[in-house]
Amino acid sequence: MTDSFVLHIPDTELEPEPLDPAQIVSGTPEVTSKVVWESADGRQIRGVWQITPGVVTDTEADELFVVISGSATIEVEGGATLRVGPGDLAVLHAGDRTTWTVHETLRKAYAINL
């Protein structure tokens, strides 16, 4: 088990995370991220993720996230359209097929369960 910790999310340095070109619908979005904790079995992941403006598609994991900065509209295929910005908590379900329209560079803290 890892010691308890605190992390100032806005200042956290992130590493490039290449996007699959097939996911990019428009623009030139770039993703960066950092895993800050992972369970021994790899089924729980906590981290920080950021994406620059553009439109991308994704198939989601079971995730809870809180937006720290920026804004986006997330369209869930066959479901809701979520508009997220600073301070918003959102939940996505495993298998959700989404289209993210990122209006301003979005940074979020997330918890994923696999």
Rosetta blueprint (number, residue, H / E / L):
1 M L
2 T L
3 D L
4 S L
5 F L
6 V L
7 L L
8 H L
9 I H
10 P H
11 D H
12 T L
13 E L
14 L L
15 E E
16 P E
17 E L
18 P L
19 L L
20 D L
21 P H
22 A H
23 Q H
24 I E
25 V E
26 S E
27 G L
28 T L
29 P L
30 E L
31 V E
32 T E
33 S E
34 K E
35 V E
36 V E
37 W E
38 E E
39 S L
40 A L
41 D L
42 G L
43 R L
44 Q E
45 I E
46 R E
47 G E
48 V E
49 W E
50 Q E
51 I E
52 T L
53 P L
54 G E
55 V E
56 V E
57 T E
58 D E
59 T E
60 E L
61 A L
62 D E
63 E E
64 L E
65 F E
66 V E
67 V E
68 I E
69 S E
70 G E
71 S E
72 A E
73 T E
74 I E
75 E E
76 V E
77 E L
78 G L
79 G L
80 A L
81 T E
82 L E
83 R E
84 V E
85 G L
86 P L
87 G L
88 D L
89 L E
90 A E
91 V E
92 L E
93 H L
94 A L
95 G L
96 D L
97 R E
98 T E
99 T E
100 W E
101 T E
102 V E
103 H E
104 E E
105 T E
106 L E
107 R E
108 K E
109 A E
110 Y E
111 A E
112 I E
113 N E
114 L L
